[in-house]
Amino acid sequence: VRAIAPRIVDPPRVTYDLAPDPGLSLETAHPHMDRRRFDNLRRGRMEPEARLDLHGMTSENAHARLIGFIQSAHANGLRLVLVITGKGRADAEAIQPRRHGVLRHSLPHWLAAPPLAGRVLQVASAHQKHGGGGAFYVYLRRPTRG
């Protein structure tokens, strides 16, 4: 009689995301701009006038760079810019749930808070040709003349 050794199976690795995907909440948000222009934006038919890549930055550095970039773009009369955050890296070895893609999750909040809130008209997830889930379109208000 031959003994069969019990087979040890590792439990499946589960990654947790503590916050909902910002792209999903942006998709259901009411557009604050012309509907036709908004649809063209979401379909990738509008070309961004400037880009900012935040890959690999700390949250503090990325926030400071974003503020400077948006203020400069707004002052120069740009309307559509692309901000690339990346999708974030999942830590499969983590024991406790951790937020993945800190920059990606923080960007909509940074854009909705002072000093940028008055300059931003719309935020939307980028089309696949402009970075998909790792990038955002930021449509800026017209600069006030005065």
C-alpha positions as CSV (number, residue, x, y, z in Angstrom):
1,V,0.0,0.0,0.0
2,R,1.4,3.3,-1.0
3,A,0.8,6.4,1.1
4,I,-0.4,9.6,-0.6
5,A,1.2,12.7,0.8
6,P,-1.3,15.5,1.4
7,R,-1.0,18.3,-1.2
8,I,-0.5,21.7,0.3
9,V,-2.2,24.4,-1.8
10,D,-1.4,28.1,-1.3
11,P,-4.4,30.2,-0.7
12,P,-5.2,32.5,-3.6
13,R,-3.6,35.9,-3.4
14,V,-6.1,38.6,-3.1
15,T,-5.3,42.3,-3.6
16,Y,-7.5,44.9,-2.0
17,D,-8.0,48.4,-3.2
18,L,-9.3,50.6,-0.4
19,A,-10.8,53.2,-2.7
20,P,-13.0,52.8,-5.7
21,D,-11.5,53.3,-9.2
22,P,-11.4,57.1,-9.9
23,G,-12.1,56.4,-13.5
24,L,-15.4,54.8,-12.8
25,S,-16.7,57.7,-10.7
26,L,-15.5,60.1,-13.4
27,E,-17.4,58.1,-16.1
28,T,-20.7,58.6,-14.2
29,A,-20.1,62.2,-13.3
30,H,-22.3,64.9,-15.0
31,P,-20.2,66.7,-17.7
32,H,-19.6,70.4,-16.9
33,M,-18.8,71.2,-20.5
34,D,-20.6,71.0,-23.9
35,R,-21.9,67.5,-24.4
36,R,-20.5,67.1,-27.9
37,R,-17.1,68.3,-26.9
38,F,-17.2,66.0,-23.8
39,D,-18.1,63.0,-26.0
40,N,-15.2,63.8,-28.4
41,L,-12.9,64.1,-25.4
42,R,-13.9,60.7,-24.0
43,R,-13.5,59.1,-27.5
44,G,-10.0,60.4,-27.8
45,R,-10.8,62.7,-30.7
46,M,-9.3,65.8,-29.0
47,E,-5.5,66.1,-28.8
48,P,-4.0,67.3,-25.5
49,E,-2.1,70.6,-25.8
50,A,0.4,69.6,-23.1
51,R,1.3,66.5,-21.0
52,L,2.6,66.0,-17.5
53,D,4.0,62.6,-16.5
54,L,4.0,61.9,-12.8
55,H,5.3,58.3,-13.0
56,G,7.7,57.4,-10.1
57,M,7.2,60.6,-8.1
58,T,6.3,60.8,-4.5
59,S,2.8,62.1,-3.7
60,E,4.2,65.4,-2.4
61,N,6.4,66.0,-5.5
62,A,3.6,65.0,-7.8
63,H,1.1,67.4,-6.2
64,A,3.6,70.3,-6.4
65,R,4.4,69.6,-10.0
66,L,0.7,69.2,-10.8
67,I,-0.2,72.6,-9.3
68,G,2.6,74.3,-11.2
69,F,1.7,72.6,-14.5
70,I,-2.0,73.4,-14.3
71,Q,-1.4,77.0,-13.3
72,S,1.0,77.5,-16.1
73,A,-1.2,75.8,-18.7
74,H,-4.2,77.9,-17.6
75,A,-2.2,81.1,-17.7
76,N,-1.0,80.2,-21.2
77,G,-4.6,79.7,-22.4
78,L,-4.4,76.0,-22.9
79,R,-7.7,74.1,-22.6
80,L,-6.9,70.4,-22.7
81,V,-4.0,68.8,-20.9
82,L,-3.1,65.2,-20.2
83,V,-1.8,64.1,-16.8
84,I,-0.2,60.7,-16.7
85,T,-0.3,59.0,-13.3
86,G,0.3,55.4,-14.2
87,K,-2.0,52.6,-13.0
88,G,-0.1,51.9,-9.8
89,R,1.6,48.8,-8.7
90,A,-0.1,46.0,-6.8
91,D,1.8,44.5,-3.9
92,A,0.9,40.8,-4.0
93,E,2.9,40.1,-0.9
94,A,1.1,42.6,1.3
95,I,-0.6,41.2,4.3
96,Q,-2.7,44.2,5.0
97,P,-4.9,45.9,2.3
98,R,-3.1,48.9,0.8
99,R,-4.1,51.5,-1.7
100,H,-2.6,50.9,-5.1
101,G,-2.0,53.7,-7.5
102,V,-1.8,56.5,-4.9
103,L,-1.3,59.2,-7.6
104,R,-4.1,57.9,-9.7
105,H,-6.5,58.0,-6.7
106,S,-5.3,61.4,-5.5
107,L,-5.4,63.3,-8.8
108,P,-9.2,63.9,-8.9
109,H,-9.1,65.2,-5.3
110,W,-6.1,67.5,-6.0
111,L,-7.9,68.9,-9.0
112,A,-11.1,69.5,-7.1
113,A,-9.3,71.4,-4.2
114,P,-7.8,74.8,-4.1
115,P,-5.8,76.3,-5.8
116,L,-6.7,74.2,-8.9
117,A,-10.5,73.9,-8.5
118,G,-11.2,77.3,-10.1
119,R,-9.1,76.5,-13.1
120,V,-10.5,73.0,-13.9
121,L,-13.7,72.5,-15.7
122,Q,-13.7,68.8,-16.3
123,V,-11.7,65.7,-15.5
124,A,-12.1,62.5,-17.5
125,S,-10.3,59.2,-17.9
126,A,-8.1,59.2,-20.9
127,H,-8.8,57.3,-24.1
128,Q,-6.7,54.2,-24.7
129,K,-4.5,56.0,-27.3
130,H,-3.6,58.6,-24.6
131,G,-2.9,56.2,-21.8
132,G,-6.2,54.7,-20.8
133,G,-6.7,54.0,-17.1
134,G,-3.3,55.4,-16.2
135,A,-4.0,58.9,-17.5
136,F,-6.5,61.7,-17.2
137,Y,-7.7,64.5,-19.4
138,V,-8.0,67.8,-17.6
139,Y,-10.1,70.3,-19.4
140,L,-9.4,73.8,-18.2
141,R,-11.7,76.8,-17.9
142,R,-11.0,79.8,-20.1
143,P,-8.7,82.3,-18.4
144,T,-10.4,85.4,-17.1
145,R,-9.4,88.6,-18.7
146,G,-8.8,91.5,-16.6
